[in-house]
Amino acid sequence: MGAVEAGNVAVVWDEALLSYNLGDHPLDPVRVELTIALARELGVLDRPTVQMITPEPVDDATLCRVHRPDYLAAVKQAPGEPPFPGYFQKYGLGTGDNPMFEGMHQASALVTGATLAAAEAVWSGRVRRAVNISGGLHHAMPTHASGFCVYNDPAVAIAWLLEQGAERIAYIDIDVHHGDGVQAVFYNDPRVLTISLHQSPLTLFPGTGFPEETGGPEAPGSAINMALPPGTSDSGWLRAFHAVVPGALRAFRPQILVTQCGADTHRLDPLANLHLSVDGQRAVYLALRDLADQLCDGRWLATGGGGYALVEAVPRAWTHLLAVLTGEPLEPTLPTPPSWRTLARERRPRANVPAVMTDGVDAVWEPWQPGSEPDPIDRAILQTRRAAFPLLGLDPHDPRD
């Protein structure tokens, strides 16, 4: 682990990352294209702290840190002729969630390579923070594709960091869906703490991420799951985050923070039912930056993730993320550039193109306090704390932990 070079930030980007394209599908790369365009027009990518890195696809040996060789072989063969009926489906390919496309292996290996390049930049000390906005494909499993995800780039980057000698890595997943793939890979590894805040698995894919999922027999307390009720808005989400994440991180003492920053918690997202605003998401990014600065000497590796309000929410949310990573946060009231609005209308003529970087919400929250008649969010907080905090040596009923 290299000494941190204060102030420098790596943004990993190449237009070839847009080739991860599942076709007529919710995970449309236009959301990434519009994010980069918005960040560039607002000057975020031209800040003196920014180092732009062009990624390369990872090799098979790197992917096999997480994925099984026979699965890689299937991805490489897709969408060709299967050796037997049901071959691709055996590996989760050729389904509605995970359609096959030409060049799927190369595109997926490039996304993974971008996250790995970000990990290398941070771990070497060349930068304090790094981001691959096209990454965060957190559902992919060692043996199969799942939930729009072919290769699990955060898990591959974490596995690489462990091989470099990292002893304590904290992975925080703020996507609306449970970070099941990353949790599964490291469920029995005490060196990796996975924390996922997501909509209740009773109401949303993938149906996992209950508070009782707290790590394998060799790693009790290595997984923390905050399952939030549908309809949770900024104040409740932020209360839950601050009631669980800072205390757990302080107890674990990570050397580096890895985050999956899915923007599908937004109230306009068509695939889920949480009600965050862009302003609430911006507040989360600021909290993550503060935790990385306080606990990890600033080391923060960020990825994108889900998000299906392709014009209305994702580009603004992730541009705020890029701004927080690279320096001063953007003012929420900042107008979106007219040229960006024109591009957005060209790409999605029917979209409601936002004129400002805010949803006009004051993302305030009240600290959690154990109460006699808590609301559903407070009950969820207490469930998670009761399940996980004692395994970390923390008192689930003490709001100071």
C-alpha positions in Angstrom: 0.0 0.0 0.0 1.5 3.2 -1.2 1.5 6.5 0.7 -1.5 8.6 -0.2 -0.8 11.4 -2.6 -3.2 14.0 -1.3 -5.5 15.7 -3.7 -5.2 13.5 -6.7 -8.3 11.6 -8.0 -8.5 9.1 -10.9 -11.5 9.0 -13.2 -11.4 5.9 -15.3 -13.1 6.4 -18.6 -13.2 5.4 -22.2 -16.1 5.6 -24.7 -15.6 1.9 -25.3 -17.2 1.3 -21.9 -20.5 2.1 -23.5 -20.2 -1.2 -25.4 -21.7 -3.0 -22.3 -25.0 -2.7 -24.1 -27.7 -5.3 -23.4 -29.9 -3.9 -26.2 -33.5 -2.9 -25.6 -33.0 -3.2 -21.8 -33.3 -1.0 -18.7 -29.5 -1.0 -18.2 -29.0 1.4 -21.1 -25.5 2.9 -21.5 -27.0 6.3 -22.4 -27.1 6.9 -18.6 -23.3 6.7 -18.4 -22.8 8.7 -21.6 -25.0 11.5 -20.3 -23.3 11.4 -16.9 -19.8 11.9 -18.4 -21.2 14.6 -20.8 -22.8 16.5 -17.9 -19.7 16.2 -15.6 -17.5 17.4 -18.5 -19.7 20.4 -19.4 -19.8 21.5 -15.7 -16.0 21.4 -15.6 -15.8 18.5 -13.1 -13.5 16.4 -15.3 -11.2 19.4 -16.0 -10.4 20.0 -12.3 -6.6 20.1 -11.7 -6.9 17.1 -9.3 -8.3 14.8 -11.9 -6.2 12.1 -13.6 -8.0 10.5 -16.5 -7.2 6.8 -16.9 -8.0 4.7 -20.0 -8.8 1.1 -19.0 -7.8 -2.2 -20.5 -9.8 -5.4 -20.4 -8.8 -7.7 -17.6 -7.3 -11.1 -18.4 -8.9 -14.5 -17.6 -6.6 -15.0 -14.6 -7.9 -11.8 -13.0 -11.5 -12.7 -13.6 -10.9 -16.2 -12.2 -10.1 -14.6 -8.8 -13.9 -14.5 -8.6 -15.5 -16.4 -11.5 -15.2 -20.0 -12.5 -13.4 -20.9 -15.8 -16.4 -22.7 -17.2 -18.5 -19.6 -16.8 -15.9 -17.5 -18.5 -16.0 -20.0 -21.4 -19.7 -19.7 -21.7 -19.6 -15.8 -21.7 -16.9 -16.0 -24.5 -19.0 -18.3 -26.6 -22.2 -16.2 -26.3 -24.2 -15.5 -28.3 -22.9 -18.3 -30.6 -24.2 -21.8 -31.1 -24.6 -23.6 -27.7 -23.0 -27.1 -27.3 -26.3 -28.4 -25.9 -29.8 -27.1 -25.2 -30.0 -24.9 -22.1 -26.2 -24.4 -22.1 -26.3 -20.6 -21.8 -29.3 -20.6 -19.5 -27.2 -22.8 -17.1 -25.0 -19.8 -16.7 -27.7 -17.2 -16.4 -27.2 -16.0 -20.0 -29.9 -15.5 -22.6 -32.6 -14.5 -20.1 -34.7 -11.4 -20.0 -32.4 -9.9 -17.3 -29.2 -11.0 -19.0 -29.6 -11.1 -22.7 -26.6 -12.0 -24.8 -24.9 -9.6 -27.2 -21.9 -9.6 -29.5 -18.6 -8.9 -27.8 -20.2 -9.6 -24.3 -17.0 -11.0 -22.8 -14.8 -8.1 -24.1 -17.2 -5.5 -22.9 -17.7 -7.0 -19.5 -13.9 -7.5 -19.1 -13.4 -3.9 -20.0 -15.8 -2.7 -17.3 -14.0 -4.9 -14.8 -10.6 -3.6 -16.0 -11.8 -0.1 -15.4 -12.7 -0.8 -11.8 -9.4 -2.7 -11.3 -7.5 0.3 -12.7 -9.2 2.5 -10.2 -8.2 0.0 -7.4 -4.6 0.0 -8.6 -4.4 3.8 -8.6 -5.7 4.1 -5.1 -3.7 1.2 -3.6 -0.5 2.3 -5.2 -0.9 5.8 -3.5 -0.9 7.6 -6.9 -4.4 9.0 -6.0 -6.6 9.3 -2.9 -9.8 8.4 -4.7 -10.8 6.8 -7.9 -14.0 6.1 -9.7 -15.4 3.9 -12.5 -18.9 5.2 -13.1 -19.7 2.4 -15.6 -18.9 -0.3 -12.9 -20.8 -1.6 -9.9 -22.1 -4.8 -11.5 -22.7 -6.3 -8.1 -25.2 -9.1 -8.8 -22.9 -11.3 -10.9 -22.0 -14.6 -9.2 -18.9 -16.8 -9.5 -20.9 -19.3 -11.7 -23.5 -17.2 -13.5 -24.8 -13.9 -14.6 -27.5 -12.2 -12.6 -29.5 -9.0 -12.4 -28.0 -7.3 -15.6 -24.5 -8.2 -14.4 -22.0 -10.5 -16.3 -18.8 -10.1 -14.4 -18.7 -8.7 -10.8 -16.2 -5.9 -11.1 -16.3 -4.7 -7.4 -15.6 -8.3 -6.2 -12.7 -8.7 -8.7 -11.2 -5.4 -7.5 -11.6 -6.4 -3.9 -10.0 -9.9 -4.5 -7.1 -8.1 -6.2 -6.7 -5.8 -3.3 -6.6 -8.7 -0.9 -3.8 -10.3 -3.0 -1.8 -7.1 -2.7 -1.9 -7.4 1.0 -5.0 -5.5 2.1 -6.1 -6.7 5.5 -9.4 -4.9 6.0 -11.6 -3.7 3.1 -15.1 -2.2 3.7 -17.6 -2.5 0.8 -20.7 -0.3 1.1 -23.5 -0.8 -1.4 -26.2 1.9 -1.6 -28.0 0.5 -4.6 -31.7 -0.1 -4.2 -31.1 -3.8 -4.7 -29.1 -5.9 -2.3 -25.4 -6.3 -3.1 -25.8 -10.1 -3.2 -22.9 -11.0 -5.5 -20.2 -9.2 -3.6 -21.6 -10.5 -0.3 -21.6 -14.1 -1.6 -18.0 -13.9 -2.7 -16.7 -12.6 0.6 -19.3 -14.0 3.1 -16.8 -16.2 4.8 -13.8 -13.8 4.6 -13.2 -11.7 7.8 -11.0 -9.3 5.8 -14.0 -7.9 4.0 -16.9 -6.1 5.6 -19.9 -5.8 3.3 -22.6 -3.4 4.1 -25.7 -3.1 2.0 -28.6 -0.6 2.3 -31.5 -1.6 0.0 -35.2 -2.0 -0.4 -36.7 -4.9 1.6 -36.0 -8.2 -0.1 -39.6 -9.1 0.5 -40.5 -6.6 -2.2 -37.6 -6.5 -4.6 -35.0 -8.5 -6.5 -32.9 -10.4 -5.6 -34.8 -11.5 -2.5 -31.8 -11.5 -0.2 -30.2 -9.1 2.2 -32.1 -9.8 5.4 -30.6 -8.5 8.7 -29.9 -12.0 9.8 -27.3 -12.4 7.0 -24.3 -11.5 9.0 -21.4 -13.5 7.6 -20.2 -17.1 7.4 -19.0 -19.3 10.2 -15.4 -18.1 9.7 -16.4 -14.4 9.5 -19.3 -13.6 11.9 -20.2 -9.9 11.6 -18.6 -9.5 8.1 -22.0 -8.8 6.5 -24.4 -6.1 7.5 -27.8 -5.7 5.8 -30.2 -2.8 6.1 -33.5 -3.7 4.5 -35.7 -0.6 4.2 -39.4 -0.5 3.5 -40.8 0.7 0.2 -41.4 4.4 0.2 -38.4 5.3 2.3 -37.3 8.9 1.5 -34.3 11.0 2.2 -34.7 11.5 5.9 -35.4 7.9 6.7 -32.7 6.6 4.4 -30.1 8.9 5.8 -31.2 8.1 9.4 -30.6 4.4 8.7 -27.2 5.0 7.1 -25.9 7.1 10.0 -27.3 4.7 12.5 -25.4 1.7 11.1 -22.5 2.6 8.7 -20.2 4.9 10.7 -20.3 2.8 13.9 -19.6 -0.4 12.0 -16.8 1.1 10.0 -15.2 2.5 13.2 -15.3 -0.9 14.7 -13.9 -2.6 11.6 -11.1 0.0 10.9 -10.9 -0.5 7.1 -7.8 0.5 5.1 -9.8 1.3 2.0 -13.5 2.0 1.2 -15.1 0.4 -1.8 -18.6 1.7 -2.7 -21.3 0.7 -5.2 -23.3 3.9 -5.7 -26.4 2.7 -7.6 -28.7 5.7 -8.3 -31.9 3.5 -8.4 -32.9 4.7 -5.0 -34.3 7.8 -6.7 -38.0 8.4 -6.5 -38.4 8.4 -10.3 -36.7 5.1 -10.8 -39.0 2.7 -12.7 -37.8 -0.5 -11.2 -37.9 0.1 -7.5 -39.9 1.9 -4.7 -37.6 4.0 -2.6 -38.2 7.8 -2.8 -34.8 9.5 -2.5 -34.1 12.7 -4.2 -30.9 13.7 -6.0 -30.3 16.0 -3.0 -30.5 13.0 -0.7 -28.1 11.0 -2.9 -25.7 13.9 -2.9 -25.8 13.9 0.9 -24.9 10.2 0.9 -21.8 10.8 -1.3 -20.6 13.6 1.1 -21.0 11.2 4.1 -19.0 8.5 2.3 -16.2 10.9 1.5 -16.1 12.0 5.1 -15.9 8.4 6.3 -13.1 7.6 3.9 -11.2 10.7 5.0 -11.7 9.9 8.7 -11.0 6.2 8.6 -9.1 5.2 5.5 -6.7 8.1 5.0 -8.9 9.2 2.2 -8.7 5.9 0.2 -12.0 5.5 -1.7 -12.8 3.4 -4.7 -16.2 4.2 -6.1 -18.3 2.6 -8.8 -21.7 3.3 -10.4 -24.3 0.6 -10.3 -28.1 0.5 -11.0 -30.2 3.5 -12.0 -32.9 3.4 -14.6 -34.3 7.0 -14.7 -31.8 7.4 -17.5 -32.1 11.1 -18.1 -34.1 12.4 -15.1 -32.0 11.2 -12.2 -28.8 9.1 -13.0 -26.7 11.7 -14.8 -27.3 14.3 -12.1 -26.7 11.9 -9.2 -23.5 10.6 -10.6 -22.2 14.0 -11.6 -22.7 15.0 -8.0 -20.7 11.9 -7.1 -17.9 12.8 -9.5 -17.8 16.3 -8.0 -17.6 15.1 -4.5 -14.8 12.7 -5.4 -12.8 15.2 -7.3 -13.1 18.3 -5.1 -15.8 20.8 -4.2 -19.4 19.6 -4.4 -21.6 21.2 -7.0 -24.2 23.6 -5.8 -27.6 21.9 -6.0 -29.2 24.9 -7.6 -26.7 24.9 -10.5 -28.5 24.9 -13.9 -27.8 22.0 -16.2 -26.0 23.4 -19.3 -28.3 24.0 -22.3 -26.0 22.0 -24.6 -26.3 19.0 -22.3 -30.1 19.4 -22.3 -30.0 19.3 -26.1 -27.9 16.1 -26.1 -30.3 14.5 -23.6 -33.3 15.4 -25.8 -31.5 13.9 -28.8 -30.8 10.7 -27.0 -34.3 10.5 -25.3 -36.8 12.8 -27.0 -39.6 11.8 -24.6 -37.7 12.3 -21.4 -38.3 15.1 -18.9 -34.9 16.7 -19.1 -34.0 18.4 -15.8 -33.0 22.1 -15.9 -31.2 22.2 -12.5 -29.0 19.8 -10.5 -31.4 19.7 -7.6 -34.9 18.2 -6.9 -35.5 21.1 -4.6 -35.4 18.9 -1.5 -33.6 19.8 1.8 -32.1 16.4 2.7 -32.3 16.7 6.5 -32.5 13.8 8.9 -32.8 13.2 12.6 -30.3 10.9 14.4 -31.7 7.5 15.3 -32.8 7.0 18.9 -34.2 3.7 20.2 -37.9 4.3 21.0 -40.8 2.4 22.5 -43.0 2.8 19.4 -40.6 3.2 16.4 -41.8 3.6 12.9 -41.0 0.9 10.2 -37.6 2.5 9.4 -36.6 2.6 13.1 -37.7 -1.1 13.4 -35.5 -1.9 10.4 -32.6 -0.1 12.0 -33.0 -1.9 15.3 -33.3 -5.3 13.5 -30.0 -4.7 11.7 -28.2 -3.4 14.8 -29.4 -6.3 16.9 -28.3 -8.8 14.3 -24.9 -7.4 13.4 -23.6 -5.0 16.1 -22.8 -7.5 18.9 -20.6 -9.4 16.4 -18.6 -6.3 16.0 -18.4 -5.6 19.8 -21.0 -2.9 19.6 -24.1 -2.2 21.7 -27.2 -2.3 19.4 -29.2 -0.1 21.7 -26.5 2.6 22.3 -27.0 5.3 19.6 -23.3 6.4 20.2 -22.1 3.1 18.6 
